Amino acid sequence: MATSSVPESSMAEFDSSCVGSDYAEIIVLRHGETAWNADRRIQGQLDVELNDAGRQQAALLGDRLFKEPKISLVYSSDLARAYETAQIIAARCGGLKVVTDVDLRERHLGDLQGLVFRDTAKLNPKAHQAFVSHETCQEIPGGGESRDQLHQRCTSSLQRIGNKHKGERVVVVSHGAVIETLDKQASPHGRSVRYVLNASVNIFHVYDDGKWTIKSWGDVSHLNNTGSLQSDFGRDENSG
């Protein structure tokens, strides 16, 4: 799949002009905070609900998006923390439909799921070494996915959504490792890791020829001065 990128922007400068007819504008959001995020506990595909801070973050996301140009639909991972975020956003944007997609789930992290991150090397050294391996084909013991497997499913999902919604703006609510993988697909030439904070806004333009660009990245301006930026755990591809 061919890709390209635009210069990085840490804060969105929103352009209210219409979306071009040859691409979809996909607003990719990380779910709100959970108690496990705050505890630095690895979630993976275990189903953990939002905490109160996460629900506040989702409401602030919804209020922000309601003020922006029309959104056609909300897509979400079916895991509770993403789906609840999506439902809150959809309700605050006038009752939009939420469609779940299992391919937007967080990376399955095998035997590490449920462990506190700082304890993984001691409690399960084999799984820990697989988790931190630079080999993209390395699976994690206990049914965990490799980075290659994650890449295939989540990039295919975003491309399908983009192909279906050319000329429209849609929302996708997903997870830290997924969003980091999408970033790498759109930015193939490499750079330092860009953090994926809870409730951050990352805007992709997806064309049907497989070209992706990034319009803005990591915007959390809607959370400023609210006290809701509590945890940065799970912010990159080695997260949970």
C-alpha positions as CSV (number, residue, x, y, z in Angstrom):
1,M,0.0,0.0,0.0
2,A,1.5,3.3,-1.0
3,T,1.6,6.0,1.6
4,S,2.7,9.6,2.1
5,S,2.6,12.1,5.0
6,V,2.3,15.8,5.6
7,P,4.4,17.7,8.1
8,E,3.6,16.8,11.7
9,S,1.4,19.1,13.8
10,S,1.0,18.5,17.5
11,M,-2.1,20.7,17.7
12,A,-4.9,20.7,15.2
13,E,-5.4,23.9,13.1
14,F,-8.9,22.9,12.0
15,D,-9.9,23.7,8.4
16,S,-13.6,24.0,8.1
17,S,-13.6,23.6,4.3
18,C,-15.3,20.6,2.7
19,V,-13.6,17.3,2.5
20,G,-12.3,16.5,-1.0
21,S,-14.3,14.0,-3.1
22,D,-11.2,11.8,-3.6
23,Y,-10.5,10.9,0.1
24,A,-12.2,10.3,3.4
25,E,-11.3,12.4,6.5
26,I,-11.0,9.9,9.3
27,I,-10.8,11.3,12.8
28,V,-9.0,8.6,14.8
29,L,-9.4,8.9,18.5
30,R,-7.9,6.9,21.4
31,H,-10.4,5.8,24.0
32,G,-10.7,7.6,27.3
33,E,-8.8,6.6,30.4
34,T,-9.4,3.4,32.3
35,A,-8.4,2.4,35.9
36,W,-5.9,0.0,34.3
37,N,-4.3,2.9,32.3
38,A,-3.9,4.8,35.6
39,D,-2.4,1.7,37.3
40,R,-0.1,1.0,34.3
41,R,-1.7,-2.5,33.9
42,I,-1.6,-4.1,30.5
43,Q,-5.1,-4.4,29.0
44,G,-4.6,-5.8,25.5
45,Q,-7.9,-7.3,24.5
46,L,-9.2,-7.7,28.0
47,D,-12.4,-5.8,28.4
48,V,-11.9,-2.9,30.8
49,E,-14.4,0.0,31.2
50,L,-13.7,3.7,31.3
51,N,-13.1,5.3,34.7
52,D,-14.8,8.6,35.6
53,A,-11.9,10.6,34.1
54,G,-12.2,8.6,30.8
55,R,-15.9,9.4,30.6
56,Q,-15.2,13.1,31.1
57,Q,-12.6,12.9,28.4
58,A,-15.1,11.3,26.0
59,A,-17.7,14.0,26.8
60,L,-15.2,16.7,26.0
61,L,-14.3,15.0,22.7
62,G,-18.0,14.9,21.8
63,D,-18.5,18.5,22.7
64,R,-15.5,19.4,20.5
65,L,-16.6,17.3,17.5
66,F,-20.1,18.7,17.7
67,K,-18.8,22.1,16.9
68,E,-16.9,21.0,13.9
69,P,-18.2,20.1,10.3
70,K,-20.6,17.2,10.0
71,I,-19.6,13.7,10.9
72,S,-21.3,10.9,9.0
73,L,-20.7,7.9,11.2
74,V,-18.8,6.7,14.2
75,Y,-16.8,3.4,14.0
76,S,-15.4,1.8,17.1
77,S,-13.5,-1.2,18.5
78,D,-15.9,-3.5,20.2
79,L,-13.9,-3.4,23.5
80,A,-15.8,-1.6,26.2
81,R,-13.4,1.3,26.7
82,A,-13.5,2.2,23.1
83,Y,-17.2,1.5,22.5
84,E,-18.3,3.6,25.6
85,T,-16.1,6.4,24.4
86,A,-17.8,6.2,20.9
87,Q,-21.3,6.1,22.4
88,I,-20.7,9.2,24.5
89,I,-19.3,11.0,21.5
90,A,-22.2,9.9,19.2
91,A,-24.8,11.0,21.8
92,R,-23.2,14.5,22.2
93,C,-23.0,14.9,18.4
94,G,-26.7,14.5,17.9
95,G,-27.3,10.8,18.1
96,L,-24.9,9.4,15.4
97,K,-24.8,5.7,14.7
98,V,-21.9,3.7,16.1
99,V,-20.7,0.7,14.1
100,T,-18.3,-1.8,15.8
101,D,-15.4,-3.4,14.0
102,V,-13.3,-6.1,15.7
103,D,-10.3,-5.2,13.5
104,L,-10.0,-2.0,15.5
105,R,-9.3,-3.8,18.7
106,E,-6.1,-3.3,20.7
107,R,-3.2,-5.6,20.0
108,H,-3.7,-9.0,21.8
109,L,-0.8,-9.2,24.2
110,G,-1.0,-12.8,25.2
111,D,0.3,-13.8,28.7
112,L,1.1,-10.2,29.6
113,Q,-2.6,-9.1,29.7
114,G,-3.6,-8.2,33.2
115,L,0.0,-7.7,34.5
116,V,1.4,-4.4,35.7
117,F,3.9,-3.3,33.2
118,R,6.8,-2.9,35.6
119,D,6.4,-6.6,36.7
120,T,6.4,-8.2,33.3
121,A,10.1,-9.0,33.0
122,K,10.0,-10.8,36.4
123,L,6.7,-12.6,36.1
124,N,6.9,-13.7,32.5
125,P,10.4,-13.1,31.0
126,K,9.6,-15.0,27.8
127,A,6.5,-13.0,27.0
128,H,8.3,-9.8,28.1
129,Q,11.1,-10.4,25.6
130,A,8.6,-11.1,22.9
131,F,6.8,-7.9,23.8
132,V,9.9,-5.7,23.5
133,S,11.4,-7.5,20.5
134,H,12.2,-5.4,17.4
135,E,11.2,-8.4,15.2
136,T,7.9,-7.4,13.7
137,C,6.9,-11.1,13.1
138,Q,7.4,-12.0,16.8
139,E,4.2,-13.3,18.4
140,I,3.7,-13.1,22.2
141,P,3.1,-16.3,24.1
142,G,-0.4,-16.9,25.1
143,G,-2.1,-16.0,21.8
144,G,-0.5,-12.6,21.5
145,E,-0.2,-10.9,18.1
146,S,2.9,-9.9,16.3
147,R,3.2,-6.3,15.1
148,D,2.8,-7.6,11.5
149,Q,-0.5,-9.2,12.4
150,L,-1.7,-6.0,14.1
151,H,-0.6,-4.0,11.1
152,Q,-2.5,-6.1,8.6
153,R,-5.8,-6.1,10.4
154,C,-6.0,-2.4,11.5
155,T,-4.6,-0.8,8.3
156,S,-7.0,-3.0,6.3
157,S,-9.9,-1.8,8.5
158,L,-9.0,1.9,8.1
159,Q,-8.7,1.5,4.3
160,R,-12.1,-0.2,4.1
161,I,-13.6,2.6,6.0
162,G,-11.9,5.2,3.8
163,N,-13.1,3.5,0.6
164,K,-16.6,3.6,1.9
165,H,-16.7,7.2,3.0
166,K,-14.9,9.3,0.3
167,G,-15.9,12.9,0.6
168,E,-17.1,12.4,4.2
169,R,-15.8,12.9,7.7
170,V,-16.1,9.9,10.0
171,V,-14.8,9.1,13.5
172,V,-12.9,5.9,14.5
173,V,-12.4,5.1,18.2
174,S,-9.6,2.7,18.8
175,H,-6.5,2.0,21.0
176,G,-2.9,3.1,21.5
177,A,-1.1,0.4,19.6
178,V,-3.5,0.5,16.7
179,I,-3.2,4.2,16.3
180,E,0.6,4.0,16.5
181,T,0.5,1.4,13.7
182,L,-1.8,3.6,11.6
183,D,0.7,6.4,12.0
184,K,3.5,4.2,10.8
185,Q,1.5,3.2,7.7
186,A,0.9,6.9,6.9
187,S,4.5,7.9,7.7
188,P,6.7,5.1,6.3
189,H,10.1,6.9,6.4
190,G,10.4,6.7,10.1
191,R,10.9,9.2,13.0
192,S,10.8,9.2,16.8
193,V,7.7,7.6,18.4
194,R,4.7,10.0,18.6
195,Y,2.8,9.5,21.8
196,V,-0.9,8.4,21.7
197,L,-2.6,10.0,24.7
198,N,-6.0,9.0,26.0
199,A,-8.8,11.0,24.1
200,S,-6.3,12.4,21.6
201,V,-7.4,13.5,18.1
202,N,-5.4,12.2,15.1
203,I,-6.8,13.1,11.6
204,F,-6.0,11.0,8.6
205,H,-6.9,11.5,4.9
206,V,-7.4,8.1,3.3
207,Y,-7.5,7.8,-0.5
208,D,-8.9,4.8,-2.4
209,D,-5.5,4.3,-4.2
210,G,-3.9,3.4,-0.8
211,K,-2.3,6.8,-0.2
212,W,-2.7,8.1,3.4
213,T,-1.8,11.5,4.8
214,I,-1.9,12.9,8.3
215,K,-3.6,16.2,8.7
216,S,-3.0,16.6,12.5
217,W,-1.6,14.5,15.3
218,G,-2.0,14.2,19.0
219,D,-4.4,17.1,19.6
220,V,-5.6,17.2,23.2
221,S,-6.5,20.9,23.2
222,H,-10.0,20.0,24.2
223,L,-8.6,18.6,27.5
224,N,-6.5,21.6,28.4
225,N,-7.2,23.1,31.9
226,T,-9.7,20.4,32.7
227,G,-7.6,18.1,34.9
228,S,-8.5,15.2,32.7
229,L,-5.0,14.4,31.3
230,Q,-4.2,12.0,34.1
231,S,-2.3,9.1,32.6
232,D,0.2,8.7,29.7
233,F,0.5,4.9,30.0
234,G,-0.4,3.0,26.9
235,R,0.6,5.8,24.6
236,D,2.7,4.0,22.0
237,E,2.9,0.6,20.3
238,N,4.4,-1.1,23.4
239,S,1.3,-0.2,25.3
240,G,-1.7,-2.1,26.4
